[in-house]
Amino acid sequence: MKNPWIFPAATLILGAAAGFMTGKNTNPGEEKSSVEETTRKTRSSNRPDPSSSPQGHSGKKANRPDSLESIARLPGNSTRIQALMDFYSGLSASQLADEAAKLENLPMNERMMASFLLFGRWAEVDATAAMSFSNTMGFAGNLVRPTILQSWASVDPAGAAKYITDNPREFAMMGMMGGGRGGMGGQSASSIIASEWARQDPAAALAWANTLTTDKEQAMTSVVSEVSKTDPKKAAEMLASMSGDKSSAYRSIASNYGAQNFAEAQAWVRTLPADKQSEAMASAISGLSNKDPQAAARELASMAAGEAKDRAVSNVVGDLARVDPKAAATLLSQQGSADVQRDGMRELIPAWVNKDAGAALTYANSLEAGKTRDSALQTYIWSNNTGAPADLVKVAETIADQGDRERSIGIAAARWMREDSTAAKAYVEQSTTLPDDAKQRILDGRSMWGGGRGGRGR
């Protein structure tokens, strides 16, 4: 049984790339049927038979768990996830509503998993009811609303689009929820729908995105970005029908183009407006870096200094460090910007520590005293999960900047407290490096960045 809603839900939880967040990945080049026909067929194939029930199936289905309680007792996390998928796939809309009311009784980690799976399925059989329920969940509703929208759009993009147009305030916070490199957290409601719609009918998706007044550029970029994953040349051609600022679209296409055919990507970038070429080239090199970081490092040499190149350097250093940290360190040392070198340590050192922590520390200690060395040592301490805390404390003491030094000592000392609280407390109390307020924070178990006991501060 296919469950298109499973994939967007699971990838949100596991942090997978947004390009894989669907059970439908239609090739934009294939002949398209109408959105209405797609919606009708998908709904028909996924809606449970009212005459059946989980208890009434034969074979394997007869033995599947029929409640959250029984699923929670199953051994193996992946087994429980699959059981939840099977359980929710056999429920009607009203039964899903009943199950949603039970989620608050679960531990937080189990509640999040069940919520994404349940609301992903519910959105396919009764999206408006699922959305209405999410509005009663407080802040937690913000976490499941993207799943509802994406699952809804996977079977009925026009319906999902109409809903956000009619109810814009429900989604005002969605684009403000952060998200790092490759993350989905900062996507707007329009972008989520646009991506899903583009997998079914790119032309219709782009036409809709062009009608928007809010998040228009994000939505249009999502359409061409989705198309560029399989056909960057076609995505580039679609730019002609886009209005407004196309900068984000240029970068998105260039990234996917660079990963697939860097030579063609280079040629295409040269056809763009002159003031957009540097950013697009940086994206193309970053895309190439995912596939061949050594080649990407060579291409960096042809870029003029500036913010665009700096952004590409950070991406390439991170990718190259996973295969050859020494080469990544050399690349970083060739950059003229001290800020780039300092920030690059956050990409270089974790990968190097994972490969050879001793070599990473030797490299960090070899750097000239200053912000770059401090950044390398600080990152070494944060990313080293196998080193003895007493040794990490000694490394932290050599950091020049007082604030960075105190925070790094605090991190190492907090780990030390868990392993040997007596020795850790003795160190803190006798320290001549830490001021009294920092000592007290560590002894009280409080964050070095503020906040209460056990808080995460920043």
C-alpha positions as CSV (number, residue, x, y, z in Angstrom):
1,M,0.0,0.0,0.0
2,K,1.4,3.4,-1.0
3,N,1.2,6.2,1.5
4,P,2.4,9.5,-0.1
5,W,1.9,11.3,3.2
6,I,4.4,9.2,5.0
7,F,7.4,10.7,3.3
8,P,6.9,14.3,4.1
9,A,6.1,13.5,7.7
10,A,9.1,11.2,8.2
11,T,11.5,13.6,6.6
12,L,10.5,16.5,8.8
13,I,11.3,14.3,11.8
14,L,14.6,13.0,10.4
15,G,15.8,16.2,8.9
16,A,16.1,14.8,5.4
17,A,16.4,17.1,2.4
18,A,13.2,18.8,1.3
19,G,13.5,17.4,-2.2
20,F,12.7,13.9,-1.0
21,M,9.6,15.0,1.1
22,T,7.0,13.2,-0.9
23,G,5.8,9.9,-2.1
24,K,5.1,11.5,-5.5
25,N,8.1,12.6,-7.5
26,T,6.6,13.1,-11.0
27,N,9.1,14.0,-13.7
28,P,8.3,17.5,-14.8
29,G,9.1,16.3,-18.4
30,E,6.4,13.7,-18.4
31,E,3.0,14.2,-20.0
32,K,0.7,15.7,-17.3
33,S,-2.9,15.0,-16.5
34,S,-5.1,17.7,-14.9
35,V,-4.8,18.6,-11.3
36,E,-8.4,17.6,-10.8
37,E,-7.8,14.1,-12.2
38,T,-4.7,13.7,-10.1
39,T,-6.6,14.7,-7.0
40,R,-9.5,12.4,-7.7
41,K,-7.3,9.4,-8.3
42,T,-5.1,10.0,-5.3
43,R,-8.0,10.5,-3.0
44,S,-9.7,7.4,-4.3
45,S,-6.6,5.2,-3.9
46,N,-5.8,6.4,-0.4
47,R,-9.1,6.8,1.3
48,P,-9.8,3.8,3.5
49,D,-12.7,1.5,2.7
50,P,-15.5,2.3,5.2
51,S,-16.5,-1.3,5.3
52,S,-13.2,-2.4,6.5
53,S,-11.4,-1.9,9.9
54,P,-8.0,-2.8,11.2
55,Q,-9.5,-5.7,13.1
56,G,-11.3,-7.0,10.1
57,H,-8.4,-7.5,7.7
58,S,-6.9,-10.9,7.1
59,G,-3.2,-12.0,6.9
60,K,-0.7,-9.5,8.2
61,K,-3.2,-6.8,8.7
62,A,-5.2,-8.9,11.1
63,N,-2.2,-8.9,13.4
64,R,-1.3,-5.3,13.3
65,P,-1.6,-3.2,16.5
66,D,-4.9,-1.4,16.9
67,S,-4.0,1.3,19.4
68,L,-1.2,3.7,20.4
69,E,-0.8,1.8,23.7
70,S,-0.1,-1.5,21.9
71,I,2.2,0.1,19.4
72,A,4.2,1.7,22.3
73,R,4.9,-1.8,23.7
74,L,6.4,-3.1,20.4
75,P,10.2,-3.7,20.4
76,G,12.3,-1.6,17.9
77,N,11.8,2.0,17.0
78,S,11.5,1.4,13.3
79,T,8.9,-1.3,14.0
80,R,6.9,1.2,16.0
81,I,7.1,3.8,13.2
82,Q,5.9,1.3,10.7
83,A,3.1,0.2,13.0
84,L,1.9,3.8,13.4
85,M,1.9,4.3,9.6
86,D,-0.2,1.1,9.2
87,F,-2.5,2.1,12.1
88,Y,-3.3,5.6,10.9
89,S,-3.6,4.5,7.2
90,G,-6.6,2.3,8.2
91,L,-8.6,5.0,10.1
92,S,-11.4,7.2,8.8
93,A,-11.3,11.0,9.3
94,S,-13.4,10.9,12.4
95,Q,-11.2,8.1,13.9
96,L,-8.1,10.2,13.2
97,A,-9.7,13.1,15.0
98,D,-10.2,10.8,18.0
99,E,-6.6,9.7,17.9
100,A,-5.4,13.3,17.7
101,A,-7.0,14.0,21.0
102,K,-4.9,11.3,22.6
103,L,-1.5,12.6,21.5
104,E,-1.1,14.8,24.6
105,N,-0.8,11.7,26.7
106,L,2.4,10.6,24.9
107,P,6.0,11.5,25.9
108,M,7.2,14.4,23.9
109,N,9.4,12.4,21.5
110,E,6.7,9.9,20.8
111,R,4.1,12.7,20.5
112,M,6.1,14.5,17.8
113,M,6.5,11.3,15.7
114,A,2.9,10.3,16.1
115,S,1.7,13.9,15.3
116,F,3.5,14.2,12.1
117,L,2.3,10.8,10.9
118,L,-1.2,11.3,12.0
119,F,-1.7,14.8,10.6
120,G,0.0,13.8,7.4
121,R,-2.6,11.1,6.9
122,W,-5.5,13.2,8.2
123,A,-4.7,15.9,5.6
124,E,-5.3,13.5,2.8
125,V,-8.7,12.4,4.0
126,D,-10.0,15.6,5.5
127,A,-7.5,18.4,5.4
128,T,-9.8,21.2,6.6
129,A,-10.7,19.2,9.8
130,A,-7.0,18.5,10.4
131,M,-6.1,22.2,9.9
132,S,-8.9,23.2,12.3
133,F,-7.7,20.8,14.9
134,S,-4.1,22.1,14.6
135,N,-5.5,25.6,15.5
136,T,-6.5,24.3,18.9
137,M,-3.0,23.0,19.7
138,G,-1.3,26.3,20.6
139,F,2.4,26.4,19.6
140,A,2.4,22.7,18.7
141,G,0.0,23.5,15.9
142,N,2.8,25.5,14.2
143,L,4.9,22.3,14.1
144,V,2.3,20.1,12.4
145,R,0.8,22.7,10.1
146,P,3.5,22.4,7.4
147,T,2.9,18.6,7.3
148,I,-0.8,19.2,6.9
149,L,-0.2,21.6,4.1
150,Q,2.3,19.5,2.3
151,S,0.2,16.3,2.5
152,W,-2.9,18.3,1.4
153,A,-1.0,19.8,-1.6
154,S,0.3,16.4,-2.6
155,V,-3.3,15.4,-3.4
156,D,-5.1,18.7,-3.9
157,P,-2.7,21.6,-4.5
158,A,-5.5,23.9,-5.7
159,G,-7.5,23.3,-2.6
160,A,-4.6,23.9,-0.3
161,A,-3.7,27.1,-2.2
162,K,-7.3,28.4,-1.8
163,Y,-7.2,27.6,1.9
164,I,-4.1,29.7,2.6
165,T,-5.5,32.5,0.5
166,D,-8.7,32.5,2.6
167,N,-6.9,32.1,5.9
168,P,-3.6,33.9,5.7
169,R,-3.3,34.6,9.4
170,E,-3.1,31.0,10.2
171,F,0.3,30.8,8.4
172,A,1.8,34.1,9.4
173,M,4.4,32.5,11.6
174,M,5.4,29.6,9.3
175,G,8.1,31.4,7.4
176,M,9.7,32.8,10.6
177,M,10.6,29.4,12.1
178,G,14.2,29.3,11.1
179,G,16.0,26.6,9.2
180,G,19.6,26.2,8.3
181,R,21.5,25.1,5.2
182,G,19.2,22.6,3.5
183,G,16.6,22.9,6.2
184,M,12.9,23.3,5.7
185,G,12.1,25.3,8.8
186,G,11.9,28.7,7.1
187,Q,9.6,27.7,4.2
188,S,6.4,29.7,3.9
189,A,3.0,28.1,3.3
190,S,3.1,29.2,-0.3
191,S,6.5,27.7,-0.9
192,I,5.4,24.3,0.6
193,I,2.4,24.2,-1.7
194,A,4.4,25.5,-4.7
195,S,6.9,22.7,-4.3
196,E,4.3,20.0,-4.2
197,W,2.3,21.5,-7.0
198,A,5.4,21.7,-9.2
199,R,5.9,17.9,-8.9
200,Q,2.5,17.4,-10.5
201,D,2.1,20.4,-12.9
202,P,5.0,22.9,-12.9
203,A,3.2,25.3,-15.3
204,A,0.1,25.5,-13.2
205,A,2.2,25.9,-10.0
206,L,4.2,28.8,-11.5
207,A,1.0,30.4,-12.8
208,W,-0.4,30.3,-9.3
209,A,2.8,31.6,-7.7
210,N,2.7,34.6,-10.1
211,T,-0.7,35.6,-8.8
212,L,0.5,35.9,-5.2
213,T,1.1,39.2,-3.4
214,T,2.7,37.7,-0.3
215,D,5.7,35.3,-0.4
216,K,5.5,35.5,-4.2
217,E,9.2,35.2,-4.9
218,Q,9.6,32.3,-2.4
219,A,6.8,30.4,-4.1
220,M,8.1,31.0,-7.6
221,T,11.6,30.0,-6.5
222,S,10.2,26.8,-5.0
223,V,8.6,25.9,-8.3
224,V,11.7,26.4,-10.4
225,S,13.9,24.8,-7.7
226,E,11.8,21.7,-7.8
227,V,11.9,21.5,-11.6
228,S,15.7,22.1,-11.6
229,K,16.3,19.0,-9.4
230,T,15.6,16.9,-12.5
231,D,15.8,19.3,-15.4
232,P,17.7,22.5,-14.7
233,K,17.6,23.5,-18.3
234,K,13.8,23.5,-18.3
235,A,13.8,25.4,-15.0
236,A,16.0,28.1,-16.5
237,E,13.6,28.4,-19.4
238,M,10.7,28.9,-16.9
239,L,12.4,32.1,-15.6
240,A,11.0,34.0,-18.6
241,S,7.5,33.7,-17.2
242,M,8.5,34.9,-13.7
243,S,8.0,38.4,-12.6
244,G,9.7,40.3,-9.8
245,D,13.1,39.7,-8.3
246,K,14.6,36.4,-9.6
247,S,17.8,36.4,-7.4
248,S,16.7,33.4,-5.3
249,A,15.5,31.5,-8.3
250,Y,18.9,32.1,-10.1
251,R,20.7,30.7,-7.0
252,S,18.5,27.7,-6.6
253,I,18.7,26.7,-10.3
254,A,22.5,27.3,-10.3
255,S,23.0,25.0,-7.3
256,N,21.1,22.1,-8.8
257,Y,22.6,22.8,-12.3
258,G,26.1,22.8,-10.8
259,A,25.6,19.5,-9.1
260,Q,24.4,17.9,-12.4
261,N,26.5,19.5,-15.1
262,F,28.9,22.2,-13.9
263,A,30.1,23.1,-17.4
264,E,26.5,23.8,-18.6
265,A,25.8,25.6,-15.3
266,Q,28.8,27.9,-15.9
267,A,27.6,28.7,-19.4
268,W,24.1,29.5,-18.2
269,V,25.4,31.7,-15.3
270,R,27.2,33.9,-17.9
271,T,23.9,34.7,-19.6
272,L,22.4,36.2,-16.4
273,P,22.4,39.9,-15.6
274,A,25.9,41.0,-14.6
275,D,25.0,41.9,-11.1
276,K,23.5,38.4,-10.5
277,Q,26.3,36.3,-11.8
278,S,28.6,36.2,-8.8
279,E,25.9,34.9,-6.4
280,A,24.7,32.3,-9.0
281,M,28.3,31.1,-9.6
282,A,28.7,30.7,-5.9
283,S,25.6,28.5,-5.8
284,A,26.8,26.5,-8.8
285,I,30.1,25.8,-7.1
286,S,28.3,24.9,-3.9
287,G,26.2,22.5,-5.9
288,L,29.3,21.0,-7.5
289,S,30.8,20.7,-4.0
290,N,28.1,18.2,-2.9
291,K,29.3,15.9,-5.7
292,D,33.0,16.7,-6.1
293,P,34.4,19.1,-3.4
294,Q,38.0,18.9,-4.8
295,A,36.7,20.2,-8.2
296,A,34.7,22.8,-6.4
297,A,37.8,24.0,-4.5
298,R,39.6,24.5,-7.8
299,E,36.7,26.5,-9.3
300,L,36.8,28.8,-6.3
301,A,40.1,30.2,-7.6
302,S,38.3,31.8,-10.5
303,M,35.9,33.8,-8.4
304,A,36.5,37.4,-7.5
305,A,36.7,38.2,-3.8
306,G,33.4,39.2,-2.2
307,E,30.4,38.0,-0.2
308,A,29.4,35.5,-2.9
309,K,32.8,33.8,-2.9
310,D,32.9,33.8,0.9
311,R,29.6,31.9,1.0
312,A,30.9,29.4,-1.5
313,V,34.1,28.9,0.5
314,S,32.1,28.0,3.6
315,N,30.1,25.3,1.7
316,V,33.1,23.9,0.0
317,V,35.3,23.7,3.1
318,G,32.5,21.8,4.9
319,D,32.2,19.3,2.1
320,L,35.9,19.0,1.5
321,A,36.7,18.5,5.2
322,R,34.6,15.3,5.3
323,V,36.9,13.7,2.7
324,D,40.2,15.5,3.2
325,P,40.4,17.9,6.2
326,K,44.1,18.8,5.4
327,A,43.1,20.0,1.9
328,A,40.2,21.9,3.4
329,A,42.5,23.6,5.9
330,T,44.8,24.6,3.1
331,L,41.9,26.0,1.1
332,L,40.8,28.0,4.1
333,S,44.3,29.4,4.7
334,Q,44.3,30.8,1.1
335,Q,41.4,33.0,1.8
336,G,42.3,36.7,2.5
337,S,39.3,37.4,4.8
338,A,40.0,36.8,8.5
339,D,36.2,36.5,9.0
340,V,36.0,33.7,6.4
341,Q,38.8,31.9,8.0
342,R,37.3,32.2,11.5
343,D,33.8,31.1,10.4
344,G,35.3,28.3,8.2
345,M,36.7,26.7,11.4
346,R,33.1,25.8,12.3
347,E,32.9,23.8,9.1
348,L,36.4,22.3,9.1
349,I,37.1,21.3,12.7
350,P,34.0,19.1,13.5
351,A,34.7,16.9,10.4
352,W,38.4,16.8,11.3
353,V,37.7,15.9,14.9
354,N,35.5,13.0,13.7
355,K,38.3,11.7,11.5
356,D,41.3,12.4,13.8
357,A,40.8,14.5,16.9
358,G,44.5,14.6,17.7
359,A,45.4,16.0,14.2
360,A,42.6,18.5,14.5
361,L,44.0,19.8,17.8
362,T,47.5,20.0,16.5
363,Y,46.3,22.1,13.6
364,A,44.3,24.4,15.8
365,N,47.2,24.9,18.1
366,S,49.5,25.8,15.2
367,L,47.4,28.8,14.2
368,E,48.5,32.3,15.1
369,A,46.9,33.7,18.2
370,G,43.7,35.5,17.5
371,K,40.1,35.1,16.5
372,T,40.7,32.3,14.0
373,R,42.6,30.2,16.5
374,D,40.0,30.8,19.2
375,S,37.3,29.8,16.8
376,A,39.2,26.5,16.0
377,L,39.8,25.7,19.6
378,Q,36.3,26.5,20.7
379,T,34.8,24.4,17.9
380,Y,37.2,21.6,18.8
381,I,35.8,21.5,22.3
382,W,32.2,21.7,21.3
383,S,32.5,19.0,18.7
384,N,34.8,16.6,20.6
385,N,32.4,14.1,22.2
386,T,35.1,11.5,23.0
387,G,37.9,13.5,24.6
388,A,38.4,13.5,28.4
389,P,36.7,16.6,29.9
390,A,39.8,17.3,32.0
391,D,41.8,17.5,28.8
392,L,39.2,19.7,27.1
393,V,39.3,22.1,30.0
394,K,43.1,22.6,29.5
395,V,42.5,23.3,25.8
396,A,39.8,25.8,26.7
397,E,42.1,27.7,29.1
398,T,44.4,28.6,26.1
399,I,41.6,30.5,24.3
400,A,42.5,34.2,24.2
401,D,39.1,35.8,24.2
402,Q,37.7,35.9,27.7
403,G,34.1,35.3,26.8
404,D,34.9,32.4,24.5
405,R,37.3,31.0,27.0
406,E,34.7,31.0,29.9
407,R,32.0,29.5,27.7
408,S,34.3,26.8,26.5
409,I,35.5,25.9,30.0
410,G,31.9,25.9,31.1
411,I,31.0,23.3,28.4
412,A,33.9,21.1,29.2
413,A,33.3,21.4,33.0
414,A,29.7,20.5,32.6
415,R,30.7,17.3,30.9
416,W,33.2,16.7,33.6
417,M,30.5,17.1,36.3
418,R,28.6,14.2,34.8
419,E,31.7,11.9,34.9
420,D,33.4,13.0,38.1
421,S,31.6,15.8,39.9
422,T,34.1,15.8,42.8
423,A,37.1,16.4,40.5
424,A,35.2,18.9,38.4
425,K,34.0,21.0,41.3
426,A,37.5,21.0,42.7
427,Y,38.8,22.3,39.4
428,V,36.2,25.0,39.2
429,E,36.6,26.2,42.8
430,Q,40.4,26.4,42.4
431,S,40.4,28.0,39.0
432,T,42.3,31.2,38.6
433,T,41.0,31.6,35.0
434,L,37.3,31.8,35.8
435,P,35.6,34.8,37.5
436,D,33.4,34.1,40.5
437,D,30.1,34.5,38.6
438,A,31.2,32.0,35.9
439,K,32.3,29.6,38.7
440,Q,28.9,29.8,40.3
441,R,27.1,29.2,37.1
442,I,29.0,26.0,36.5
443,L,28.6,24.8,40.0
444,D,24.9,25.5,39.9
445,G,24.5,23.7,36.6
446,R,23.3,26.8,34.8
447,S,24.0,27.7,31.2
448,M,27.0,29.9,30.4
449,W,24.8,31.9,28.1
450,G,22.1,32.7,30.6
451,G,18.8,31.1,31.4
452,G,17.8,28.8,34.2
453,R,19.1,25.5,35.4
454,G,19.4,23.1,32.6
455,G,18.5,25.8,30.1
456,R,20.1,26.0,26.7
457,G,20.7,29.7,26.8
458,R,21.3,30.8,23.2
